[in-house]
Amino acid sequence: MNQIKLLLVDDEKAFLDTITKRLEKRDLNVSAVYSGKDALVELENNHSIEVVILDVKMPEMDGIQTLIEIKKKVPLVEVIMLTGHATVETAIDGMKLGAFDYLMKPCDIEVLVNKVNDAASKKRGHEEKIIEARIKEITERRP
């Protein structure tokens, strides 16, 4: 299996630095940004990102707004919402809007890694189905 490409989005620098190091030790390819707007730019420039770990509480553009934009621009990218300020309502909103899953900060690193693996598998499965459908479409068009 190819190394999972992951984008971390959180406005708390110390948290972001720590979690980036911990995930890289588990053989994940991690990019990190400090805002929703930066996340959208990174996704536009880096088409290999498979999973986004997204903080809910951020200034300017919060996690829910960022999730909506991610799903509009790159719908196959899976998003795991992460927050220290979670409410059940926010979790439900995120899931309704297409988030893969939702975790509370601080979360167990192994639980997070398992969620990332599951999210990447889901994205790769969707991509395989799309490729298979395109191949079928092309081969059926031949005389």
Buried (B, 14 or more C-beta within 10 A) or exposed (E): EEEBBBBBBBBBEEBBEEBBEBBEEBEBBBBBBBBBBBBBEBBEEEEEBBBBBBBBBBEEBBBBBBBBBBBEEBEEBBBBBBBEEBEEEBBEBBEEBBBBBBBEBEBEBEEBBEBBBBBBBBBBEEEEEEEEEEEEEEEEEEE
